[in-house]
Amino acid sequence: MEAAAIPVRRALRSSGVAAVRNFLGRWGLIIVLLILPVYFGVQDVVNEHSLTHIFENLKDGVSNGAIWALVAIGYTLVYGIIELINFAHGDVFMIGSFVSFSIWTTIGLTLATGALGVVFGLVVTLIVAMIACGSLNVMIERVAYKPLRNAPKLAPLITAVGFSFILQNVGLEWYGGSQKGVDDLIHSQTIFFHIGGVEITHADVLAIGVTAPLVIVLAGFIARSRIGKAMRATAQDPEAARLMGINVDNTISFTFLVGGLMAGAAGLIYALYETTIWYFQGFQAGLIAFTAAVMGGIGNLWGAVLGGVIIGCIQQIADDRMGGGTWTAAIVFAYLVLIMVFRPQGLLGEQTREAG
């Protein structure tokens, strides 16, 4: 009898292990993502009898994450179509902040300008900044990346690093090496309205109100337009796309244009949101945004947005609750490692040509 029971126990044990593995495979990633907000939410309920504090953190995280999402879109589109990490992209975002500040200074936009004047001036500034960064990104692609299209992958990678340093020095020459304060044109910390006790400021409305329409329009454009379909076809198989009559070179250039447009918009939002600009801001933003793209799933537009929002929330909670930012970077990358362990292709990842 004892001998007959052994296989039964082994079967039960193996089925239990399989059940645990299935559970972790399906829900483990969600559990990992909810660790920080749930832990600090419970603390708030115990100590303050309210969840307002954690909701404030999440709100600020979404606002910050919206900026990272716009920058991450440029990384994910370029990598998805030519499998290049465009290290210069973060510095294109920095140029967007510098162009925005220069434009609204040139047209005389100040705190004394009326509300309608500020809105109109910022719309003009947004358009100019997006065009400037989009054009800059296309120029970088034509000058630095296109001639190296068939070269070993290390060559365009090093070229991207080189252009990053070039743009950093342009910013250094433009406004110097110190952080430069800019006018708080939108009264960023003024409360716009409340939602359940959570204060929504002008800065939150700006970040989400600009990012959300841009992402939705871009997603619709890529899904439905002719050039959008060409981008997706080129990302899947450039040689097959070329045989189908798609101009792959122009499609790649257009992808860089789109990424630059998003970086220009992010540059304007960042300048108004933080009320400071700095020639070195592109390095940190580029690192965070690329991490967001990898976390969400490189090559996936909505993955870049999701990754940006998640990182923004992690940063805000860590800054507010865990040593004033001392551990923020470590926690962000710990989350990245855990997500890669549970889902190596990212949260919404697609199989790339290299992976396939």
C-alpha positions, 0 to 999 in steps of 0.5 A: 500500500505504501509503495502504491501511494508514492506515485500518487504523492509524486503526481500531486506534488508535480501538479502542485508545482505546475499550478504554482508555475502557471499562477506565477506565469499569469499573475506574477508580473502583476504582483511585482508591479503592484508591490510598491503601491499596495505596500505604501497604500496599506501604510497610508490606511494604517497611519493616515486612514486615507489613500489620498497620499498614494493616489497623489504619488500615482498621479504625479507618476503618470504626469512624469511618465507621460514625458518619458513615454513621448521620448520612449516612442522615438526609441521604440520606433527606430529600434523596431524598424532598423534595430538601432539604439539611437543614443542621440535621441535623448539629446534631441529631446534636450534640444527640444527644450532649448528650442522651446525656451528660445522661441517663447522668449523670442516672441515675448511670452512672459508671465504677464501675458494673458491666458489666451496669449500664453496658450496661443504662444505655446501652441506655436512654440510646440509646433516649431519645437516639434518641426525642429526636432523632427528635422534634426532627427532626419538629418542625423539619420541621413548623415550618420546612419544611412551611410552605415545601413549595411555596416556592422551594427557596432558602427552606427551604434558608436556613431549614435554615441558620437552624435549624442556628445555633439548635441550635448556640446551644442546645448552646452554652448547654447545656454552654458553648463548650469541649470537654467530656470525658465518662466513658469508660464502655466503656473505649473503648481496651481490647482486646476481641479480635484478628483476625490481629494487628489489635486490636479495641477496645471502641470499635470493637465499639460503633460497628460493633455498633450501626450494623450492626443499625440499618442492616440493620433500617432497610433491611428496614423501608424495603424491606418495610413499608407506610410504607417503600414509601410513602417510596419512592413519594413519593421517586419522584413525590410527586404520583403517590403522593398520587393513589394515596392515600398521605399524603405529608405524614405520609410526609415527617414519618416520613422526618425521624423516621427520620433523627433516630433515626439521628442520635440513635444516632450522637450516643451512639456519638460521645460514647462513641467520642471521650469528648468532646462539643462544641457545634460538633461537628455542623458538621464531622459534618454536612459529612462526612456530607453528603459521604458521602451524595453520594459514595455516591449521594444518595437511596440508603441503602446508598450513604450507608453506603458513603460513610461507611465510605470517608470514615472510611478515607480520614480515618484513613489521611490522619491517620496517614500524611500530616502528622497531619491537615493534609491530611485534609480536602483528600484527602477532597474530592479523592476526592469530586471524582474520584468525581464525575468518574468517576460523577456520580451517586455510587457507588450513585447513583440518578436523582433527580427533578431529574436525570430 
